[in-house]
Amino acid sequence: MGLAACQGRYDAEGTRWSGVELHRLWNRAKKTGPALGRWGENSKCICQKTFRDLYQAFA
């Protein structure tokens, strides 16, 4: 989800999602995707760190 979102936005607009924006997208996806419902049981720190790392790698 994160990498595809970064690539899609960059291709379309030439801008990048920040780590915070990626985390917000993820939170929205978790609430609307029935297959992602159990992600709430995991630590949010893992996703936050992953999205920050993805932002830095993509930059």
N, CA, C and O atoms as a GROMACS GRO file, in nm:
protein
  236
    1MET      N    1   0.082  -0.119   0.000
    1MET     CA    2   0.000   0.000   0.000
    1MET      C    3   0.087   0.125   0.000
    1MET      O    4   0.062   0.215  -0.081
    2GLY      N    5   0.184   0.135   0.085
    2GLY     CA    6   0.265   0.255   0.098
    2GLY      C    7   0.347   0.286  -0.025
    2GLY      O    8   0.347   0.399  -0.074
    3LEU      N    9   0.418   0.187  -0.075
    3LEU     CA   10   0.502   0.208  -0.192
    3LEU      C   11   0.418   0.242  -0.314
    3LEU      O   12   0.453   0.332  -0.391
    4ALA      N   13   0.308   0.173  -0.333
    4ALA     CA   14   0.220   0.201  -0.447
    4ALA      C   15   0.163   0.342  -0.437
    4ALA      O   16   0.151   0.411  -0.539
    5ALA      N   17   0.128   0.385  -0.316
    5ALA     CA   18   0.076   0.521  -0.298
    5ALA      C   19   0.182   0.624  -0.330
    5ALA      O   20   0.154   0.725  -0.395
    6CYS      N   21   0.306   0.601  -0.286
    6CYS     CA   22   0.416   0.693  -0.314
    6CYS      C   23   0.443   0.703  -0.463
    6CYS      O   24   0.456   0.813  -0.516
    7GLN      N   25   0.451   0.589  -0.529
    7GLN     CA   26   0.480   0.590  -0.672
    7GLN      C   27   0.366   0.654  -0.751
    7GLN      O   28   0.391   0.730  -0.845
    8GLY      N   29   0.244   0.623  -0.714
    8GLY     CA   30   0.128   0.679  -0.784
    8GLY      C   31   0.122   0.830  -0.773
    8GLY      O   32   0.097   0.899  -0.872
    9ARG      N   33   0.143   0.881  -0.653
    9ARG     CA   34   0.137   1.026  -0.634
    9ARG      C   35   0.254   1.095  -0.704
    9ARG      O   36   0.237   1.201  -0.764
   10TYR      N   37   0.370   1.035  -0.696
   10TYR     CA   38   0.486   1.096  -0.761
   10TYR      C   39   0.469   1.100  -0.912
   10TYR      O   40   0.501   1.199  -0.976
   11ASP      N   41   0.418   0.992  -0.968
   11ASP     CA   42   0.395   0.987  -1.113
   11ASP      C   43   0.289   1.089  -1.155
   11ASP      O   44   0.302   1.152  -1.260
   12ALA      N   45   0.185   1.104  -1.075
   12ALA     CA   46   0.074   1.192  -1.111
   12ALA      C   47   0.104   1.340  -1.083
   12ALA      O   48   0.069   1.427  -1.163
   13GLU      N   49   0.168   1.368  -0.969
   13GLU     CA   50   0.183   1.507  -0.926
   13GLU      C   51   0.327   1.554  -0.910
   13GLU      O   52   0.353   1.674  -0.902
   14GLY      N   53   0.420   1.460  -0.906
   14GLY     CA   54   0.559   1.497  -0.885
   14GLY      C   55   0.592   1.531  -0.740
   14GLY      O   56   0.697   1.589  -0.712
   15THR      N   57   0.501   1.495  -0.648
   15THR     CA   58   0.524   1.519  -0.505
   15THR      C   59   0.521   1.386  -0.431
   15THR      O   60   0.475   1.284  -0.484
   16ARG      N   61   0.569   1.389  -0.309
   16ARG     CA   62   0.575   1.267  -0.227
   16ARG      C   63   0.481   1.278  -0.108
   16ARG      O   64   0.452   1.388  -0.061
   17TRP      N   65   0.434   1.165  -0.060
   17TRP     CA   66   0.360   1.160   0.066
   17TRP      C   67   0.463   1.166   0.178
   17TRP      O   68   0.570   1.107   0.167
   18SER      N   69   0.432   1.237   0.285
   18SER     CA   70   0.519   1.234   0.402
   18SER      C   71   0.488   1.107   0.482
   18SER      O   72   0.389   1.039   0.455
   19GLY      N   73   0.572   1.077   0.578
   19GLY     CA   74   0.547   0.961   0.663
   19GLY      C   75   0.415   0.974   0.737
   19GLY      O   76   0.343   0.875   0.753
   20VAL      N   77   0.383   1.094   0.782
   20VAL     CA   78   0.257   1.119   0.854
   20VAL      C   79   0.138   1.099   0.760
   20VAL      O   80   0.038   1.038   0.798
   21GLU      N   81   0.149   1.151   0.639
   21GLU     CA   82   0.040   1.134   0.543
   21GLU      C   83   0.018   0.987   0.508
   21GLU      O   84  -0.096   0.942   0.496
   22LEU      N   85   0.127   0.914   0.493
   22LEU     CA   86   0.115   0.770   0.466
   22LEU      C   87   0.047   0.698   0.580
   22LEU      O   88  -0.034   0.609   0.558
   23HIS      N   89   0.079   0.736   0.702
   23HIS     CA   90   0.015   0.673   0.818
   23HIS      C   91  -0.135   0.704   0.821
   23HIS      O   92  -0.215   0.618   0.856
   24ARG      N   93  -0.172   0.826   0.785
   24ARG     CA   94  -0.314   0.861   0.778
   24ARG      C   95  -0.387   0.780   0.671
   24ARG      O   96  -0.499   0.733   0.692
   25LEU      N   97  -0.322   0.764   0.555
   25LEU     CA   98  -0.381   0.680   0.450
   25LEU      C   99  -0.401   0.538   0.499
   25LEU      O  100  -0.505   0.476   0.474
   26TRP      N  101  -0.302   0.486   0.570
   26TRP     CA  102  -0.310   0.350   0.623
   26TRP      C  103  -0.426   0.338   0.721
   26TRP      O  104  -0.501   0.240   0.717
   27ASN      N  105  -0.440   0.436   0.810
   27ASN     CA  106  -0.550   0.432   0.906
   27ASN      C  107  -0.684   0.431   0.837
   27ASN      O  108  -0.776   0.360   0.879
   28ARG      N  109  -0.698   0.509   0.730
   28ARG     CA  110  -0.823   0.509   0.653
   28ARG      C  111  -0.846   0.373   0.587
   28ARG      O  112  -0.958   0.322   0.588
   29ALA      N  113  -0.741   0.316   0.530
   29ALA     CA  114  -0.753   0.186   0.462
   29ALA      C  115  -0.791   0.077   0.562
   29ALA      O  116  -0.870  -0.011   0.529
   30LYS      N  117  -0.735   0.083   0.682
   30LYS     CA  118  -0.767  -0.018   0.784
   30LYS      C  119  -0.914  -0.016   0.820
   30LYS      O  120  -0.974  -0.121   0.845
   31LYS      N  121  -0.973   0.103   0.823
   31LYS     CA  122  -1.113   0.116   0.862
   31LYS      C  123  -1.209   0.072   0.753
   31LYS      O  124  -1.321   0.029   0.782
   32THR      N  125  -1.167   0.084   0.628
   32THR     CA  126  -1.258   0.052   0.517
   32THR      C  127  -1.235  -0.085   0.458
   32THR      O  128  -1.323  -0.139   0.391
   33GLY      N  129  -1.117  -0.144   0.480
   33GLY     CA  130  -1.086  -0.275   0.423
   33GLY      C  131  -1.117  -0.386   0.521
   33GLY      O  132  -1.049  -0.397   0.623
   34PRO      N  133  -1.215  -0.469   0.493
   34PRO     CA  134  -1.252  -0.575   0.587
   34PRO      C  135  -1.138  -0.672   0.615
   34PRO      O  136  -1.132  -0.728   0.725
   35ALA      N  137  -1.050  -0.694   0.521
   35ALA     CA  138  -0.939  -0.786   0.542
   35ALA      C  139  -0.832  -0.726   0.632
   35ALA      O  140  -0.744  -0.798   0.680
   36LEU      N  141  -0.838  -0.596   0.657
   36LEU     CA  142  -0.735  -0.528   0.736
   36LEU      C  143  -0.780  -0.499   0.879
   36LEU      O  144  -0.707  -0.435   0.954
   37GLY      N  145  -0.897  -0.544   0.916
   37GLY     CA  146  -0.954  -0.515   1.046
   37GLY      C  147  -0.868  -0.556   1.165
   37GLY      O  148  -0.872  -0.489   1.268
   38ARG      N  149  -0.793  -0.661   1.154
   38ARG     CA  150  -0.713  -0.710   1.266
   38ARG      C  151  -0.584  -0.633   1.288
   38ARG      O  152  -0.515  -0.655   1.387
   39TRP      N  153  -0.550  -0.542   1.197
   39TRP     CA  154  -0.428  -0.463   1.214
   39TRP      C  155  -0.434  -0.377   1.338
   39TRP      O  156  -0.329  -0.339   1.390
   40GLY      N  157  -0.551  -0.346   1.387
   40GLY     CA  158  -0.566  -0.266   1.508
   40GLY      C  159  -0.509  -0.335   1.631
   40GLY      O  160  -0.484  -0.270   1.732
   41GLU      N  161  -0.489  -0.465   1.623
   41GLU     CA  162  -0.434  -0.540   1.735
   41GLU      C  163  -0.282  -0.528   1.744
   41GLU      O  164  -0.223  -0.569   1.844
   42ASN      N  165  -0.219  -0.474   1.643
   42ASN     CA  166  -0.074  -0.460   1.640
   42ASN      C  167  -0.032  -0.322   1.688
   42ASN      O  168  -0.113  -0.229   1.690
   43SER      N  169   0.092  -0.310   1.725
   43SER     CA  170   0.146  -0.182   1.769
   43SER      C  171   0.148  -0.082   1.654
   43SER      O  172   0.192  -0.114   1.544
   44LYS      N  173   0.099   0.038   1.680
   44LYS     CA  174   0.100   0.141   1.576
   44LYS      C  175   0.241   0.188   1.546
   44LYS      O  176   0.267   0.243   1.438
   45CYS      N  177   0.333   0.168   1.638
   45CYS     CA  178   0.471   0.214   1.620
   45CYS      C  179   0.538   0.145   1.501
   45CYS      O  180   0.621   0.205   1.432
   46ILE      N  181   0.503   0.021   1.478
   46ILE     CA  182   0.562  -0.054   1.366
   46ILE      C  183   0.526   0.012   1.234
   46ILE      O  184   0.612   0.033   1.148
   47CYS      N  185   0.400   0.045   1.216
   47CYS     CA  186   0.355   0.108   1.092
   47CYS      C  187   0.413   0.249   1.079
   47CYS      O  188   0.456   0.288   0.970
   48GLN      N  189   0.415   0.324   1.187
   48GLN     CA  190   0.468   0.460   1.181
   48GLN      C  191   0.614   0.459   1.136
   48GLN      O  192   0.653   0.536   1.049
   49LYS      N  193   0.694   0.373   1.196
   49LYS     CA  194   0.835   0.364   1.161
   49LYS      C  195   0.852   0.318   1.016
   49LYS      O  196   0.937   0.370   0.944
   50THR      N  197   0.772   0.224   0.974
   50THR     CA  198   0.780   0.175   0.837
   50THR      C  199   0.750   0.285   0.738
   50THR      O  200   0.820   0.298   0.637
   51PHE      N  201   0.647   0.365   0.763
   51PHE     CA  202   0.612   0.472   0.671
   51PHE      C  203   0.716   0.583   0.672
   51PHE      O  204   0.742   0.643   0.567
   52ARG      N  205   0.776   0.612   0.786
   52ARG     CA  206   0.885   0.710   0.789
   52ARG      C  207   1.004   0.660   0.708
   52ARG      O  208   1.064   0.736   0.632
   53ASP      N  209   1.036   0.533   0.724
   53ASP     CA  210   1.147   0.475   0.648
   53ASP      C  211   1.118   0.476   0.498
   53ASP      O  212   1.206   0.504   0.418
   54LEU      N  213   0.995   0.445   0.461
   54LEU     CA  214   0.956   0.445   0.320
   54LEU      C  215   0.968   0.585   0.262
   54LEU      O  216   1.019   0.602   0.151
   55TYR      N  217   0.924   0.685   0.336
   55TYR     CA  218   0.936   0.823   0.289
   55TYR      C  219   1.081   0.860   0.265
   55TYR      O  220   1.115   0.919   0.162
   56GLN      N  221   1.168   0.825   0.359
   56GLN     CA  222   1.308   0.859   0.346
   56GLN      C  223   1.373   0.783   0.230
   56GLN      O  224   1.454   0.838   0.156
   57ALA      N  225   1.337   0.658   0.214
   57ALA     CA  226   1.393   0.578   0.104
   57ALA      C  227   1.348   0.632  -0.031
   57ALA      O  228   1.427   0.637  -0.125
   58PHE      N  229   1.222   0.671  -0.039
   58PHE     CA  230   1.170   0.722  -0.164
   58PHE      C  231   1.228   0.858  -0.198
   58PHE      O  232   1.244   0.892  -0.315
   59ALA      N  233   1.260   0.937  -0.096
   59ALA     CA  234   1.318   1.071  -0.117
   59ALA      C  235   1.458   1.054  -0.170
   59ALA      O  236   1.527   1.153  -0.196
   0.00000   0.00000   0.00000
